[in-house]
């Protein structure tokens, strides 16, 4: 058996490190982001050692059995002569003991790894693929044509400093966020859309091209090092921030983060940046379809996490559950060995089992002393939700990617705006931030615009219908959209059973769904993580595998 370990790893993959193991047929055995294992958000500058160990354990093999390590970056371009041998590189980047035989190291260009992660995860046999992010080694946006059984074809590239990711990073940092919190910028931008703001366009759309308001820099294409790229990133982002400062008439918001919706300048900057993304990506999507000659479109790269933009694009459109940099671990592995059999869109449930071995906390059951335990009864779970309780679910193998898809989720009935406020308080989040809804396919067709593949992974905003606004106001954002998930079959058994129970009891079968984690924490991974978070957060109940836990002296309903 051939084994290929894909990684996003330092020094090139310095954030969102991850590991993915596939076999000789391209079948995924396991996939995890390192932050889930080491409990450090985005796992900055840390090798994916815990994630790699989980993958090996899931397959029942050792590091010595690995034949190929595929990296989602051309690290030799970015860090020339830094590592004398592949063995030295692997010790730094991954940290596993591979024994006497060093596996082959394949360095896959960053955008190609993104493209592969999207196409091979999709249900399409041929597609145009659009990758848009901060930057790869030499580019910021690329167009590809992919087809089963054929070599991928790179069709178009745009240079690094013509980067939509850089422009959005600048807006996020102007607002006081980290560039890794671009989702907050998107959430704030909705207030500009709701107000009908008329904002300055920062892109000149041309027939087969675009030109951003901030001119790109001269670049060393093909041999720029990481230091040169970092210097040009800083320069370009600084110029974009100057542009936002001129637009806003201020160098920063006048309100604190929790009150940014009270600051018209903050909303203006967020919405201006959001419109830049929407205008340009819409144009690039059309160019991708034109260039590839097919309507089927796949997207990846960090900008493909922009749900508001995704929701504006016509289908057929597929975005994988891991469009961000963690996803290049999968894409790099699949570039080496594409999957031989594809039966539909990728299942995201590829991570740690809730009762699997816990590398962080060691063997044994988590400490549940002082909690009230019972066997999970889905009728009881449904009754708790109808009673207005807010709880968490940690069940089965974890989903990959930044969206909680009902196996590591906080859930509640979203029938009032007060539920939205309470869950934001539970998570210690700003009150202006939105939540997503989850339901079954047939009911989703009544609640919001249909999205085909985007709602599988909660990756597209959709306009709520009148019924949706009426029965689920807790998951409808200020601009009238939600970021829906449609749950099929028994993908997430407890949440699926709760939705079906709500329907049987005459209650609209829709739930608020948000990631099970406190502020600054990664999404919970193991049973010990789940119990620890349950104790520290103001949650009413916890579904842990096939058990239900409650806190003593809580009678139910909103507090």
Secondary structure, DSSP 8 states (H G I E B T S, - for coil): --EEEEEE-TTTS-SS-EEEEEETT--EEEEEEHHHHH--GGGTT---HHHHHHHHHHHT--GGG--EEEESS-HHHHTTTS-SSHHHHHHHHT----TTS--EEEE--HHHHHHHHHHTTSS-SEEEEEEESS--SS-SEEEEEEETTS--EEEEEE-TTS-HHHHHHHHHHHTT--GGGHHHHHHHHHHHHHHT------EEEETTEEEESS------TTT--HHHHHHHHHHHHHHHHHHHHHHHTSSS-SS-GGGGGG-HHHHHHHHHHHHHHHHHHHHHHHHHHHHHT-S-EEEESGGGG-HHHHTTS-SSEEE-TT-SGGGHHHHHHHHHS--S---SS--SEEEEETTS--TTT-SS----TTEEEEE--HHHHHHHHHTT--EEEE-SEEE-SSS--SSEEEEE---SHHHHHHHHHHTT--TT---EEEE-HHHHHHHB---TTGGGTT-S-EEB-HHHHHH-GGG--TTSEE--EE--TTTTHHHHHHHHHHHHTTS--EEEEEES--TT-----SHHHHHHHHHHTT-SEEEETTEEEEETT--SS--
